[in-house]
Amino acid sequence: MAALVEESRRTEIAWDLVFTAAMDDPKDDAEVERQLQRMMESLQMGNITSFLAFDHHGNAVNVG
């Protein structure tokens, strides 16, 4: 969590929550990119129940 907070400070991109998901061992970087794209699309459509959310301190947040 500390690494995510530090990265956001360096990039100056503020965030309140981070959404996480898990996946099987990917075949390659392209598979990781496809899954991340699907996750982003799902989140943009408001589908958040499939993901875990955490605050800046690493505390799980119930958003569903």
PyMOL Python script that loads the backbone (N, CA, C, O; Angstrom):
from pymol import cmd

cmd.read_pdbstr("""\
ATOM      1  N   MET A   1       0.831  -1.183   0.000  1.00  0.00           N
ATOM      2  CA  MET A   1       0.000   0.000   0.000  1.00  0.00           C
ATOM      3  C   MET A   1       0.879   1.251   0.000  1.00  0.00           C
ATOM      4  O   MET A   1       0.577   2.236  -0.675  1.00  0.00           O
ATOM      5  N   ALA A   2       1.947   1.199   0.751  1.00  0.00           N
ATOM      6  CA  ALA A   2       2.844   2.361   0.808  1.00  0.00           C
ATOM      7  C   ALA A   2       3.387   2.703  -0.575  1.00  0.00           C
ATOM      8  O   ALA A   2       3.542   3.878  -0.908  1.00  0.00           O
ATOM      9  N   ALA A   3       3.677   1.688  -1.379  1.00  0.00           N
ATOM     10  CA  ALA A   3       4.189   1.929  -2.731  1.00  0.00           C
ATOM     11  C   ALA A   3       3.145   2.617  -3.601  1.00  0.00           C
ATOM     12  O   ALA A   3       3.488   3.494  -4.393  1.00  0.00           O
ATOM     13  N   LEU A   4       1.880   2.236  -3.468  1.00  0.00           N
ATOM     14  CA  LEU A   4       0.816   2.891  -4.243  1.00  0.00           C
ATOM     15  C   LEU A   4       0.651   4.347  -3.828  1.00  0.00           C
ATOM     16  O   LEU A   4       0.493   5.225  -4.677  1.00  0.00           O
ATOM     17  N   VAL A   5       0.686   4.599  -2.543  1.00  0.00           N
ATOM     18  CA  VAL A   5       0.562   5.971  -2.042  1.00  0.00           C
ATOM     19  C   VAL A   5       1.730   6.812  -2.545  1.00  0.00           C
ATOM     20  O   VAL A   5       1.535   7.942  -2.993  1.00  0.00           O
ATOM     21  N   GLU A   6       2.932   6.270  -2.474  1.00  0.00           N
ATOM     22  CA  GLU A   6       4.111   7.009  -2.947  1.00  0.00           C
ATOM     23  C   GLU A   6       4.036   7.266  -4.443  1.00  0.00           C
ATOM     24  O   GLU A   6       4.368   8.359  -4.902  1.00  0.00           O
ATOM     25  N   GLU A   7       3.606   6.272  -5.206  1.00  0.00           N
ATOM     26  CA  GLU A   7       3.477   6.451  -6.652  1.00  0.00           C
ATOM     27  C   GLU A   7       2.468   7.549  -6.973  1.00  0.00           C
ATOM     28  O   GLU A   7       2.697   8.353  -7.876  1.00  0.00           O
ATOM     29  N   SER A   8       1.358   7.590  -6.246  1.00  0.00           N
ATOM     30  CA  SER A   8       0.356   8.627  -6.506  1.00  0.00           C
ATOM     31  C   SER A   8       0.911  10.013  -6.167  1.00  0.00           C
ATOM     32  O   SER A   8       0.562  10.996  -6.821  1.00  0.00           O
ATOM     33  N   ARG A   9       1.755  10.095  -5.168  1.00  0.00           N
ATOM     34  CA  ARG A   9       2.388  11.388  -4.843  1.00  0.00           C
ATOM     35  C   ARG A   9       3.310  11.833  -5.973  1.00  0.00           C
ATOM     36  O   ARG A   9       3.319  13.005  -6.349  1.00  0.00           O
ATOM     37  N   ARG A  10       4.082  10.898  -6.511  1.00  0.00           N
ATOM     38  CA  ARG A  10       5.008  11.237  -7.599  1.00  0.00           C
ATOM     39  C   ARG A  10       4.265  11.644  -8.868  1.00  0.00           C
ATOM     40  O   ARG A  10       4.689  12.565  -9.566  1.00  0.00           O
ATOM     41  N   THR A  11       3.164  10.967  -9.167  1.00  0.00           N
ATOM     42  CA  THR A  11       2.415  11.258 -10.387  1.00  0.00           C
ATOM     43  C   THR A  11       1.405  12.380 -10.190  1.00  0.00           C
ATOM     44  O   THR A  11       0.832  12.884 -11.156  1.00  0.00           O
ATOM     45  N   GLU A  12       1.188  12.772  -8.935  1.00  0.00           N
ATOM     46  CA  GLU A  12       0.222  13.803  -8.572  1.00  0.00           C
ATOM     47  C   GLU A  12      -1.206  13.420  -8.968  1.00  0.00           C
ATOM     48  O   GLU A  12      -2.030  14.285  -9.266  1.00  0.00           O
ATOM     49  N   ILE A  13      -1.484  12.120  -8.967  1.00  0.00           N
ATOM     50  CA  ILE A  13      -2.835  11.618  -9.222  1.00  0.00           C
ATOM     51  C   ILE A  13      -3.434  11.227  -7.875  1.00  0.00           C
ATOM     52  O   ILE A  13      -3.020  10.248  -7.256  1.00  0.00           O
ATOM     53  N   ALA A  14      -4.398  11.997  -7.443  1.00  0.00           N
ATOM     54  CA  ALA A  14      -5.021  11.746  -6.141  1.00  0.00           C
ATOM     55  C   ALA A  14      -6.062  10.632  -6.260  1.00  0.00           C
ATOM     56  O   ALA A  14      -6.731  10.498  -7.285  1.00  0.00           O
ATOM     57  N   TRP A  15      -6.184   9.847  -5.209  1.00  0.00           N
ATOM     58  CA  TRP A  15      -7.191   8.785  -5.179  1.00  0.00           C
ATOM     59  C   TRP A  15      -7.667   8.576  -3.754  1.00  0.00           C
ATOM     60  O   TRP A  15      -6.935   8.828  -2.796  1.00  0.00           O
ATOM     61  N   ASP A  16      -8.897   8.115  -3.625  1.00  0.00           N
ATOM     62  CA  ASP A  16      -9.479   7.816  -2.324  1.00  0.00           C
ATOM     63  C   ASP A  16      -9.529   6.315  -2.070  1.00  0.00           C
ATOM     64  O   ASP A  16      -9.366   5.862  -0.937  1.00  0.00           O
ATOM     65  N   LEU A  17      -9.754   5.555  -3.127  1.00  0.00           N
ATOM     66  CA  LEU A  17      -9.841   4.096  -3.033  1.00  0.00           C
ATOM     67  C   LEU A  17      -9.018   3.465  -4.144  1.00  0.00           C
ATOM     68  O   LEU A  17      -8.827   4.045  -5.213  1.00  0.00           O
ATOM     69  N   VAL A  18      -8.541   2.271  -3.861  1.00  0.00           N
ATOM     70  CA  VAL A  18      -7.915   1.463  -4.897  1.00  0.00           C
ATOM     71  C   VAL A  18      -8.724   0.169  -4.973  1.00  0.00           C
ATOM     72  O   VAL A  18      -9.003  -0.462  -3.954  1.00  0.00           O
ATOM     73  N   PHE A  19      -9.095  -0.215  -6.192  1.00  0.00           N
ATOM     74  CA  PHE A  19      -9.831  -1.452  -6.408  1.00  0.00           C
ATOM     75  C   PHE A  19      -8.856  -2.532  -6.835  1.00  0.00           C
ATOM     76  O   PHE A  19      -7.962  -2.288  -7.645  1.00  0.00           O
ATOM     77  N   THR A  20      -9.030  -3.724  -6.289  1.00  0.00           N
ATOM     78  CA  THR A  20      -8.124  -4.821  -6.594  1.00  0.00           C
ATOM     79  C   THR A  20      -8.897  -6.039  -7.081  1.00  0.00           C
ATOM     80  O   THR A  20     -10.089  -6.197  -6.816  1.00  0.00           O
ATOM     81  N   ALA A  21      -8.182  -6.887  -7.796  1.00  0.00           N
ATOM     82  CA  ALA A  21      -8.736  -8.150  -8.273  1.00  0.00           C
ATOM     83  C   ALA A  21      -7.578  -9.132  -8.392  1.00  0.00           C
ATOM     84  O   ALA A  21      -6.410  -8.747  -8.335  1.00  0.00           O
ATOM     85  N   ALA A  22      -7.912 -10.368  -8.554  1.00  0.00           N
ATOM     86  CA  ALA A  22      -6.891 -11.407  -8.708  1.00  0.00           C
ATOM     87  C   ALA A  22      -7.122 -12.138 -10.023  1.00  0.00           C
ATOM     88  O   ALA A  22      -8.232 -12.161 -10.553  1.00  0.00           O
ATOM     89  N   MET A  23      -6.061 -12.726 -10.532  1.00  0.00           N
ATOM     90  CA  MET A  23      -6.180 -13.524 -11.746  1.00  0.00           C
ATOM     91  C   MET A  23      -5.193 -14.675 -11.692  1.00  0.00           C
ATOM     92  O   MET A  23      -4.197 -14.633 -10.969  1.00  0.00           O
ATOM     93  N   ASP A  24      -5.490 -15.703 -12.473  1.00  0.00           N
ATOM     94  CA  ASP A  24      -4.559 -16.822 -12.593  1.00  0.00           C
ATOM     95  C   ASP A  24      -3.262 -16.329 -13.208  1.00  0.00           C
ATOM     96  O   ASP A  24      -3.192 -15.207 -13.708  1.00  0.00           O
ATOM     97  N   ASP A  25      -2.250 -17.157 -13.171  1.00  0.00           N
ATOM     98  CA  ASP A  25      -0.965 -16.823 -13.767  1.00  0.00           C
ATOM     99  C   ASP A  25      -1.164 -16.476 -15.245  1.00  0.00           C
ATOM    100  O   ASP A  25      -1.560 -17.334 -16.034  1.00  0.00           O
ATOM    101  N   PRO A  26      -0.889 -15.222 -15.622  1.00  0.00           N
ATOM    102  CA  PRO A  26      -1.121 -14.821 -17.012  1.00  0.00           C
ATOM    103  C   PRO A  26      -0.109 -15.464 -17.959  1.00  0.00           C
ATOM    104  O   PRO A  26       1.020 -15.775 -17.579  1.00  0.00           O
ATOM    105  N   LYS A  27      -0.548 -15.650 -19.197  1.00  0.00           N
ATOM    106  CA  LYS A  27       0.333 -16.221 -20.214  1.00  0.00           C
ATOM    107  C   LYS A  27       1.433 -15.243 -20.612  1.00  0.00           C
ATOM    108  O   LYS A  27       2.577 -15.630 -20.850  1.00  0.00           O
ATOM    109  N   ASP A  28       1.059 -13.966 -20.678  1.00  0.00           N
ATOM    110  CA  ASP A  28       2.009 -12.939 -21.113  1.00  0.00           C
ATOM    111  C   ASP A  28       1.498 -11.556 -20.698  1.00  0.00           C
ATOM    112  O   ASP A  28       0.421 -11.424 -20.117  1.00  0.00           O
ATOM    113  N   ASP A  29       2.285 -10.546 -21.006  1.00  0.00           N
ATOM    114  CA  ASP A  29       1.910  -9.175 -20.644  1.00  0.00           C
ATOM    115  C   ASP A  29       0.633  -8.737 -21.349  1.00  0.00           C
ATOM    116  O   ASP A  29      -0.133  -7.942 -20.806  1.00  0.00           O
ATOM    117  N   ALA A  30       0.399  -9.248 -22.548  1.00  0.00           N
ATOM    118  CA  ALA A  30      -0.812  -8.886 -23.283  1.00  0.00           C
ATOM    119  C   ALA A  30      -2.055  -9.366 -22.535  1.00  0.00           C
ATOM    120  O   ALA A  30      -3.075  -8.677 -22.527  1.00  0.00           O
ATOM    121  N   GLU A  31      -1.981 -10.529 -21.912  1.00  0.00           N
ATOM    122  CA  GLU A  31      -3.110 -11.038 -21.135  1.00  0.00           C
ATOM    123  C   GLU A  31      -3.362 -10.150 -19.922  1.00  0.00           C
ATOM    124  O   GLU A  31      -4.513  -9.855 -19.600  1.00  0.00           O
ATOM    125  N   VAL A  32      -2.318  -9.730 -19.261  1.00  0.00           N
ATOM    126  CA  VAL A  32      -2.460  -8.813 -18.119  1.00  0.00           C
ATOM    127  C   VAL A  32      -3.138  -7.532 -18.585  1.00  0.00           C
ATOM    128  O   VAL A  32      -4.055  -7.042 -17.926  1.00  0.00           O
ATOM    129  N   GLU A  33      -2.701  -6.991 -19.700  1.00  0.00           N
ATOM    130  CA  GLU A  33      -3.276  -5.756 -20.230  1.00  0.00           C
ATOM    131  C   GLU A  33      -4.753  -5.938 -20.567  1.00  0.00           C
ATOM    132  O   GLU A  33      -5.563  -5.056 -20.279  1.00  0.00           O
ATOM    133  N   ARG A  34      -5.114  -7.062 -21.170  1.00  0.00           N
ATOM    134  CA  ARG A  34      -6.523  -7.331 -21.493  1.00  0.00           C
ATOM    135  C   ARG A  34      -7.371  -7.386 -20.224  1.00  0.00           C
ATOM    136  O   ARG A  34      -8.466  -6.824 -20.179  1.00  0.00           O
ATOM    137  N   GLN A  35      -6.867  -8.057 -19.203  1.00  0.00           N
ATOM    138  CA  GLN A  35      -7.620  -8.165 -17.956  1.00  0.00           C
ATOM    139  C   GLN A  35      -7.756  -6.811 -17.255  1.00  0.00           C
ATOM    140  O   GLN A  35      -8.810  -6.498 -16.702  1.00  0.00           O
ATOM    141  N   LEU A  36      -6.703  -6.021 -17.279  1.00  0.00           N
ATOM    142  CA  LEU A  36      -6.783  -4.674 -16.703  1.00  0.00           C
ATOM    143  C   LEU A  36      -7.798  -3.815 -17.452  1.00  0.00           C
ATOM    144  O   LEU A  36      -8.538  -3.042 -16.844  1.00  0.00           O
ATOM    145  N   GLN A  37      -7.826  -3.957 -18.773  1.00  0.00           N
ATOM    146  CA  GLN A  37      -8.792  -3.209 -19.578  1.00  0.00           C
ATOM    147  C   GLN A  37     -10.214  -3.620 -19.222  1.00  0.00           C
ATOM    148  O   GLN A  37     -11.092  -2.765 -19.097  1.00  0.00           O
ATOM    149  N   ARG A  38     -10.451  -4.914 -19.059  1.00  0.00           N
ATOM    150  CA  ARG A  38     -11.775  -5.400 -18.677  1.00  0.00           C
ATOM    151  C   ARG A  38     -12.170  -4.868 -17.292  1.00  0.00           C
ATOM    152  O   ARG A  38     -13.320  -4.495 -17.061  1.00  0.00           O
ATOM    153  N   MET A  39     -11.191  -4.841 -16.376  1.00  0.00           N
ATOM    154  CA  MET A  39     -11.458  -4.319 -15.042  1.00  0.00           C
ATOM    155  C   MET A  39     -11.851  -2.845 -15.115  1.00  0.00           C
ATOM    156  O   MET A  39     -12.819  -2.425 -14.480  1.00  0.00           O
ATOM    157  N   MET A  40     -11.105  -2.065 -15.884  1.00  0.00           N
ATOM    158  CA  MET A  40     -11.407  -0.635 -16.027  1.00  0.00           C
ATOM    159  C   MET A  40     -12.801  -0.426 -16.615  1.00  0.00           C
ATOM    160  O   MET A  40     -13.557   0.422 -16.141  1.00  0.00           O
ATOM    161  N   GLU A  41     -13.138  -1.195 -17.640  1.00  0.00           N
ATOM    162  CA  GLU A  41     -14.456  -1.063 -18.254  1.00  0.00           C
ATOM    163  C   GLU A  41     -15.551  -1.402 -17.253  1.00  0.00           C
ATOM    164  O   GLU A  41     -16.571  -0.715 -17.188  1.00  0.00           O
ATOM    165  N   SER A  42     -15.347  -2.442 -16.485  1.00  0.00           N
ATOM    166  CA  SER A  42     -16.325  -2.838 -15.479  1.00  0.00           C
ATOM    167  C   SER A  42     -16.509  -1.738 -14.433  1.00  0.00           C
ATOM    168  O   SER A  42     -17.636  -1.402 -14.068  1.00  0.00           O
ATOM    169  N   LEU A  43     -15.401  -1.186 -13.956  1.00  0.00           N
ATOM    170  CA  LEU A  43     -15.475  -0.109 -12.963  1.00  0.00           C
ATOM    171  C   LEU A  43     -16.144   1.135 -13.540  1.00  0.00           C
ATOM    172  O   LEU A  43     -16.933   1.786 -12.856  1.00  0.00           O
ATOM    173  N   GLN A  44     -15.838   1.469 -14.784  1.00  0.00           N
ATOM    174  CA  GLN A  44     -16.445   2.637 -15.410  1.00  0.00           C
ATOM    175  C   GLN A  44     -17.951   2.474 -15.561  1.00  0.00           C
ATOM    176  O   GLN A  44     -18.686   3.462 -15.565  1.00  0.00           O
ATOM    177  N   MET A  45     -18.412   1.243 -15.685  1.00  0.00           N
ATOM    178  CA  MET A  45     -19.846   0.972 -15.793  1.00  0.00           C
ATOM    179  C   MET A  45     -20.506   0.880 -14.422  1.00  0.00           C
ATOM    180  O   MET A  45     -21.718   0.687 -14.329  1.00  0.00           O
ATOM    181  N   GLY A  46     -19.709   1.018 -13.350  1.00  0.00           N
ATOM    182  CA  GLY A  46     -20.256   1.004 -12.003  1.00  0.00           C
ATOM    183  C   GLY A  46     -20.337  -0.377 -11.376  1.00  0.00           C
ATOM    184  O   GLY A  46     -20.907  -0.537 -10.297  1.00  0.00           O
ATOM    185  N   ASN A  47     -19.776  -1.367 -12.038  1.00  0.00           N
ATOM    186  CA  ASN A  47     -19.772  -2.731 -11.506  1.00  0.00           C
ATOM    187  C   ASN A  47     -18.580  -2.900 -10.558  1.00  0.00           C
ATOM    188  O   ASN A  47     -17.477  -3.241 -10.986  1.00  0.00           O
ATOM    189  N   ILE A  48     -18.819  -2.657  -9.264  1.00  0.00           N
ATOM    190  CA  ILE A  48     -17.720  -2.685  -8.300  1.00  0.00           C
ATOM    191  C   ILE A  48     -17.765  -3.879  -7.358  1.00  0.00           C
ATOM    192  O   ILE A  48     -16.826  -4.095  -6.593  1.00  0.00           O
ATOM    193  N   THR A  49     -18.840  -4.656  -7.401  1.00  0.00           N
ATOM    194  CA  THR A  49     -19.008  -5.739  -6.428  1.00  0.00           C
ATOM    195  C   THR A  49     -18.042  -6.897  -6.628  1.00  0.00           C
ATOM    196  O   THR A  49     -17.884  -7.717  -5.723  1.00  0.00           O
ATOM    197  N   SER A  50     -17.394  -6.991  -7.777  1.00  0.00           N
ATOM    198  CA  SER A  50     -16.444  -8.079  -8.032  1.00  0.00           C
ATOM    199  C   SER A  50     -15.038  -7.763  -7.527  1.00  0.00           C
ATOM    200  O   SER A  50     -14.138  -8.596  -7.628  1.00  0.00           O
ATOM    201  N   PHE A  51     -14.852  -6.579  -6.993  1.00  0.00           N
ATOM    202  CA  PHE A  51     -13.528  -6.120  -6.615  1.00  0.00           C
ATOM    203  C   PHE A  51     -13.453  -5.809  -5.120  1.00  0.00           C
ATOM    204  O   PHE A  51     -14.467  -5.532  -4.480  1.00  0.00           O
ATOM    205  N   LEU A  52     -12.252  -5.860  -4.584  1.00  0.00           N
ATOM    206  CA  LEU A  52     -11.999  -5.417  -3.214  1.00  0.00           C
ATOM    207  C   LEU A  52     -11.498  -3.982  -3.276  1.00  0.00           C
ATOM    208  O   LEU A  52     -10.700  -3.635  -4.147  1.00  0.00           O
ATOM    209  N   ALA A  53     -11.962  -3.157  -2.360  1.00  0.00           N
ATOM    210  CA  ALA A  53     -11.540  -1.756  -2.308  1.00  0.00           C
ATOM    211  C   ALA A  53     -10.778  -1.503  -1.013  1.00  0.00           C
ATOM    212  O   ALA A  53     -11.129  -2.028   0.043  1.00  0.00           O
ATOM    213  N   PHE A  54      -9.728  -0.689  -1.112  1.00  0.00           N
ATOM    214  CA  PHE A  54      -8.901  -0.336   0.037  1.00  0.00           C
ATOM    215  C   PHE A  54      -8.673   1.166   0.050  1.00  0.00           C
ATOM    216  O   PHE A  54      -8.632   1.807  -1.000  1.00  0.00           O
ATOM    217  N   ASP A  55      -8.524   1.733   1.267  1.00  0.00           N
ATOM    218  CA  ASP A  55      -8.207   3.155   1.398  1.00  0.00           C
ATOM    219  C   ASP A  55      -6.688   3.339   1.435  1.00  0.00           C
ATOM    220  O   ASP A  55      -5.937   2.377   1.274  1.00  0.00           O
ATOM    221  N   HIS A  56      -6.238   4.586   1.649  1.00  0.00           N
ATOM    222  CA  HIS A  56      -4.800   4.909   1.667  1.00  0.00           C
ATOM    223  C   HIS A  56      -4.013   4.151   2.731  1.00  0.00           C
ATOM    224  O   HIS A  56      -2.802   3.970   2.609  1.00  0.00           O
ATOM    225  N   HIS A  57      -4.704   3.718   3.760  1.00  0.00           N
ATOM    226  CA  HIS A  57      -4.032   3.021   4.868  1.00  0.00           C
ATOM    227  C   HIS A  57      -4.025   1.503   4.693  1.00  0.00           C
ATOM    228  O   HIS A  57      -3.462   0.783   5.517  1.00  0.00           O
ATOM    229  N   GLY A  58      -4.645   1.026   3.630  1.00  0.00           N
ATOM    230  CA  GLY A  58      -4.708  -0.405   3.398  1.00  0.00           C
ATOM    231  C   GLY A  58      -5.896  -1.077   4.074  1.00  0.00           C
ATOM    232  O   GLY A  58      -5.973  -2.304   4.133  1.00  0.00           O
ATOM    233  N   ASN A  59      -6.820  -0.269   4.582  1.00  0.00           N
ATOM    234  CA  ASN A  59      -8.019  -0.810   5.216  1.00  0.00           C
ATOM    235  C   ASN A  59      -9.050  -1.161   4.146  1.00  0.00           C
ATOM    236  O   ASN A  59      -9.307  -0.368   3.240  1.00  0.00           O
ATOM    237  N   ALA A  60      -9.634  -2.344   4.254  1.00  0.00           N
ATOM    238  CA  ALA A  60     -10.693  -2.733   3.325  1.00  0.00           C
ATOM    239  C   ALA A  60     -11.901  -1.831   3.531  1.00  0.00           C
ATOM    240  O   ALA A  60     -12.254  -1.505   4.665  1.00  0.00           O
ATOM    241  N   VAL A  61     -12.526  -1.435   2.444  1.00  0.00           N
ATOM    242  CA  VAL A  61     -13.689  -0.550   2.478  1.00  0.00           C
ATOM    243  C   VAL A  61     -14.865  -1.284   1.842  1.00  0.00           C
ATOM    244  O   VAL A  61     -14.747  -1.832   0.747  1.00  0.00           O
ATOM    245  N   ASN A  62     -15.989  -1.287   2.533  1.00  0.00           N
ATOM    246  CA  ASN A  62     -17.192  -1.915   2.004  1.00  0.00           C
ATOM    247  C   ASN A  62     -17.923  -0.887   1.142  1.00  0.00           C
ATOM    248  O   ASN A  62     -18.482   0.081   1.657  1.00  0.00           O
ATOM    249  N   VAL A  63     -17.914  -1.102  -0.159  1.00  0.00           N
ATOM    250  CA  VAL A  63     -18.562  -0.160  -1.064  1.00  0.00           C
ATOM    251  C   VAL A  63     -19.789  -0.760  -1.727  1.00  0.00           C
ATOM    252  O   VAL A  63     -20.458  -0.088  -2.513  1.00  0.00           O
ATOM    253  N   GLY A  64     -20.090  -1.992  -1.429  1.00  0.00           N
ATOM    254  CA  GLY A  64     -21.202  -2.651  -2.104  1.00  0.00           C
ATOM    255  C   GLY A  64     -22.317  -2.855  -1.215  1.00  0.00           C
ATOM    256  O   GLY A  64     -23.341  -3.400  -1.624  1.00  0.00           O
TER     257      GLY A  64
END
""", "prot")
cmd.dss("prot")
cmd.show_as("cartoon", "prot")
cmd.util.cbc("prot")
cmd.orient("prot")
